[in-house]
Amino acid sequence: MTRTTLGFAIALATLSAAISCSSPADKPAAGTAQSAPAEDAATKAAMLERGRTLYKANCAACHGETGRGDGPAAGVLKPPPRDHTDRAYMNTLTDEDLTKVIVMGGAIKGKPLMPSNPQITGADLKALVAFTRSLSTTAASGERTDASPGKRSVGRD
Protein backbone atom coordinates (compact mmCIF):
# COMPACT_ATOMS: atom_id res chain seq x y z
CA MET A 1 0.00 0.00 0.00
CA THR A 2 1.14 3.51 -0.65
CA ARG A 3 1.15 6.18 2.01
CA THR A 4 -1.85 7.97 0.48
CA THR A 5 -3.92 4.80 0.38
CA LEU A 6 -2.94 3.91 3.94
CA GLY A 7 -3.81 7.44 5.16
CA PHE A 8 -7.17 7.28 3.40
CA ALA A 9 -7.92 3.86 4.92
CA ILE A 10 -7.09 5.10 8.43
CA ALA A 11 -9.24 8.21 7.99
CA LEU A 12 -12.14 6.12 6.71
CA ALA A 13 -11.82 3.66 9.59
CA THR A 14 -11.73 6.53 12.12
CA LEU A 15 -14.81 8.14 10.61
CA SER A 16 -16.67 4.83 10.61
CA ALA A 17 -15.75 4.23 14.24
CA ALA A 18 -16.88 7.72 15.25
CA ILE A 19 -20.23 7.31 13.53
CA SER A 20 -20.89 3.85 14.92
CA CYS A 21 -19.84 4.85 18.44
CA SER A 22 -22.15 7.83 18.74
CA SER A 23 -24.22 7.57 21.89
CA PRO A 24 -27.97 6.97 21.82
CA ALA A 25 -28.36 10.37 23.52
CA ASP A 26 -27.18 11.96 20.29
CA LYS A 27 -30.14 10.50 18.42
CA PRO A 28 -33.76 11.28 19.34
CA ALA A 29 -35.65 8.24 20.55
CA ALA A 30 -38.97 7.37 18.97
CA GLY A 31 -41.96 8.72 20.89
CA THR A 32 -40.00 11.30 22.90
CA ALA A 33 -40.85 14.36 20.83
CA GLN A 34 -43.35 15.61 23.45
CA SER A 35 -40.86 15.40 26.33
CA ALA A 36 -38.09 17.28 24.50
CA PRO A 37 -39.39 20.83 25.24
CA ALA A 38 -39.79 20.01 28.94
CA GLU A 39 -36.27 18.57 29.07
CA ASP A 40 -34.91 21.60 27.20
CA ALA A 41 -36.62 23.96 29.65
CA ALA A 42 -35.28 22.01 32.63
CA THR A 43 -31.79 21.95 31.13
CA LYS A 44 -31.92 25.69 30.42
CA ALA A 45 -33.15 26.42 33.95
CA ALA A 46 -30.34 24.33 35.45
CA MET A 47 -27.79 26.08 33.21
CA LEU A 48 -29.06 29.52 34.22
CA GLU A 49 -28.98 28.57 37.89
CA ARG A 50 -25.38 27.38 37.54
CA GLY A 51 -24.58 30.62 35.69
CA ARG A 52 -26.19 32.66 38.48
CA THR A 53 -24.01 30.91 41.07
CA LEU A 54 -20.88 31.61 39.02
CA TYR A 55 -21.95 35.21 38.42
CA LYS A 56 -22.42 35.82 42.15
CA ALA A 57 -19.00 34.33 42.91
CA ASN A 58 -17.02 35.97 40.09
CA CYS A 59 -18.89 39.02 38.80
CA ALA A 60 -21.29 40.46 41.38
CA ALA A 61 -18.65 42.34 43.39
CA CYS A 62 -18.32 44.77 40.49
CA HIS A 63 -21.39 44.24 38.30
CA GLY A 64 -23.86 43.72 41.16
CA GLU A 65 -26.13 40.72 41.67
CA THR A 66 -28.62 42.02 39.11
CA GLY A 67 -25.92 42.98 36.61
CA ARG A 68 -26.47 46.74 36.58
CA GLY A 69 -22.82 47.57 37.20
CA ASP A 70 -23.63 48.65 40.76
CA GLY A 71 -21.75 46.09 42.84
CA PRO A 72 -19.97 47.02 46.10
CA ALA A 73 -16.67 47.67 44.29
CA ALA A 74 -18.21 49.65 41.42
CA GLY A 75 -17.92 53.04 43.07
CA VAL A 76 -14.13 53.08 42.94
CA LEU A 77 -13.68 51.68 39.44
CA LYS A 78 -12.92 54.01 36.54
CA PRO A 79 -14.23 53.16 34.01
CA PRO A 80 -17.25 51.75 35.85
CA PRO A 81 -18.30 48.13 35.33
CA ARG A 82 -20.54 47.41 32.34
CA ASP A 83 -24.31 47.29 32.90
CA HIS A 84 -25.31 43.79 31.75
CA THR A 85 -28.97 44.78 31.73
CA ASP A 86 -28.34 47.26 28.90
CA ARG A 87 -30.07 45.41 26.10
CA ALA A 88 -28.84 47.71 23.33
CA TYR A 89 -25.20 47.18 24.26
CA MET A 90 -25.53 43.46 25.05
CA ASN A 91 -27.16 42.87 21.66
CA THR A 92 -23.98 44.12 19.99
CA LEU A 93 -22.01 41.27 21.60
CA THR A 94 -21.97 37.68 20.45
CA ASP A 95 -21.69 34.82 22.92
CA GLU A 96 -18.14 34.43 21.64
CA ASP A 97 -17.42 38.07 22.56
CA LEU A 98 -18.74 37.50 26.09
CA THR A 99 -16.71 34.30 26.38
CA LYS A 100 -13.51 36.09 25.36
CA VAL A 101 -14.06 38.93 27.83
CA ILE A 102 -14.76 36.51 30.69
CA VAL A 103 -11.72 34.37 29.95
CA MET A 104 -9.22 37.05 28.86
CA GLY A 105 -10.46 40.05 30.84
CA GLY A 106 -12.00 43.38 29.97
CA ALA A 107 -8.92 44.94 28.39
CA ILE A 108 -9.96 43.49 25.02
CA LYS A 109 -13.12 45.65 25.19
CA GLY A 110 -11.61 48.76 26.78
CA LYS A 111 -12.39 47.79 30.37
CA PRO A 112 -8.87 47.23 31.74
CA LEU A 113 -9.93 46.67 35.35
CA MET A 114 -12.00 43.56 34.67
CA PRO A 115 -9.82 40.59 35.55
CA SER A 116 -9.38 37.54 33.38
CA ASN A 117 -11.01 34.31 34.51
CA PRO A 118 -9.17 31.50 32.69
CA GLN A 119 -10.28 29.05 35.37
CA ILE A 120 -13.88 29.22 34.11
CA THR A 121 -14.15 26.73 31.26
CA GLY A 122 -16.47 24.31 29.50
CA ALA A 123 -20.02 23.98 30.76
CA ASP A 124 -19.41 26.54 33.51
CA LEU A 125 -18.31 29.13 30.96
CA LYS A 126 -21.31 28.40 28.78
CA ALA A 127 -23.62 28.73 31.81
CA LEU A 128 -22.05 32.03 32.85
CA VAL A 129 -22.43 33.44 29.33
CA ALA A 130 -26.08 32.30 29.21
CA PHE A 131 -26.85 33.88 32.58
CA THR A 132 -25.08 37.14 31.70
CA ARG A 133 -27.04 37.29 28.45
CA SER A 134 -30.30 36.59 30.32
CA LEU A 135 -29.82 39.73 32.40
CA SER A 136 -30.34 41.93 29.34
CA THR A 137 -33.15 39.94 27.79
CA THR A 138 -35.27 40.10 30.93
CA ALA A 139 -34.38 43.68 31.92
CA ALA A 140 -35.87 45.31 28.84
CA SER A 141 -39.22 43.64 29.33
CA GLY A 142 -39.45 44.73 32.97
CA GLU A 143 -40.60 41.23 33.89
CA ARG A 144 -39.64 39.63 37.16
CA THR A 145 -37.42 36.62 36.54
CA ASP A 146 -35.20 34.30 38.51
CA ALA A 147 -32.34 36.60 37.52
CA SER A 148 -33.86 39.55 39.35
CA PRO A 149 -35.16 39.80 42.91
CA GLY A 150 -37.74 42.44 42.00
CA LYS A 151 -39.42 44.14 39.08
CA ARG A 152 -37.08 46.25 36.97
CA SER A 153 -38.03 49.55 35.47
CA VAL A 154 -38.00 49.78 31.71
CA GLY A 155 -35.56 52.27 30.22
CA ARG A 156 -33.32 52.66 33.25
CA ASP A 157 -29.62 53.13 32.39
Order of alpha helices (4+ residues) and beta strands (2+ residues): alpha-alpha-alpha-alpha-alpha-alpha
